[in-house]
Amino acid sequence: MKEIVVGLIGFGTIGSGVIKLLQENREQLERRLGAGIRFKKISDLDITTPRVVSVDRNMLTKSAADIIHDPEISIIVELVGGYEPARTFILDSMRRKKHVVTANKALLATYGDEIFEAAEREGVNIGFEASVGGTIPIIKTLKESLVANRIKAIFGIMNGTSNYILTRMTDEGKPFEEVLKEAQRLGFAEADPTFDIEGIDTAHKLAITLALSYRRKVKLEEIYREGISGISQMDIEFAKELGYRIKLLAIAVQKENAIEARIHPTMIPFGRLLANVNGNYNAFHVVGDASDSIFLYGQGAGMMPTASAVMSDIIDIGRDILKGISRRVPSRAHRENQIESIDLLPMDEVFTRYYFRFSAVDRPGVLSKIAGVLGENDISIASVIQKGRKFDGAVPVVMTTHESKEANVRKALALIDRLDIVRGNTVRIRIEEEISQ
């Protein structure tokens, strides 16, 4: 029987999951591949701590070079994470004509142009299904299944930690800080949760999907981003009263001459599928011109879900090796010389609906003053909620708007926040009403 020989760099949670998956499903995997799968060497700085799987100790090494320089190994799986030395490991592997599988979203979002160009230059494959959406096959869907489509829009819940926090806040009425600590205890959030709760992790994933969907290179810093740390229980409750749930949403929309790309807390109507993606699950709502709406849902992280995506890339590349071919499907769905740079639509030019919460002094004329400033800036009010008096004489006043321009909203809120009838800064959350079912 022919054999595909693999080397693994990074024997942490996901690396252990990959070995565990092979051990448990070897017969099925090898039958589907039509060849044996052998992990010859595993590299990690820590080769003594017990893992959830047992391997022959002769396979273990602290040196990634032992794997990269091994002529028998044809696929290298990089699971160390971070920028360096992962970037160096991948580029060195490609120079030695080895195919690569990685789950490293931060690396691909930041150094993807260099890595994907190297893969094309060296004639090797790079599999990265696990970098976006964990076990959800969003990469393959965009690269292959929807190849006949112009992608009109993508709406994604791409970070399980943020989704878990917002779900608990919504369903149990707990404040942000309490739920964050709970998520850290359960292992859903890192000790430093910044990447998750401030939308950085989501931005990495959106940057990767933009190139696949729109044949565009995107600078990570050009994607508009807001996190969830400013979401309060009061806004969660008002959202429910208005018929919405709040999600950290990644949005990409094809405009006439530009791509709109943004990440921020978003109010979504109860009846929409995305509004009902809860816990640490991820989901992608993709709209193609021919396919119409497609909805993908599943675990976006975790040992075995991510290992499933890694193994699918190993099998795909293994099939190419058996056929004596490579790069049958370009890494980013297009030849690298066809992928162009483009500026994203400036956030000031975006039109959407808004939720505002003002903390206003409880006296006559307040609503008319606020509404007057909004009207002067072409912002039309859709609904108003005003609650009873608070102990300090201020009351929450909630307004939702019809579709308005972001630049106008920023200008109006800056003026309103300077009024003597308003205490503190206005809370602003965007609303996506028109996401199809």
Secondary structure, 3 states (H helix, E strand, C coil): CCEEEEEEECCCHHHHHHHHHHHHHHHHHHHHHCCEEEEEEEECCCCCCCCCCCCCHHHEECCCHHHHCCCCCCEEEECCCCCCCHHHHHHHHHHCCCEEEECCHHHHHHHHHHHHHHHHHHCCCEECHHHCCCCCCHHHHHHHHCCCCCEEEEEEECCHHHHHHHHHHHHHCCCHHHHHHHHHHHCCCCCCCHHHHCCHHHHHHHHHHHHHHHCEECCHHHCEECCCCCCCHHHHHHHHHHCEEEEEEEEEEECCCCEEEEEEEEEEECCCCHHHCCCCEEEEEEEECCCEEEEEEEECCCHHHHHHHHHHHHHHHHHHHHHCCCCCCCCCCCCHHHCEECCCCCHHHCEEEEEEEEEEECCCCHHHHHHHHHHHCCCCEEEEEECCCCCCCEEEEEEEECCEEHHHHHHHHHHHCCCCCECCCCEEEEECCCCCC
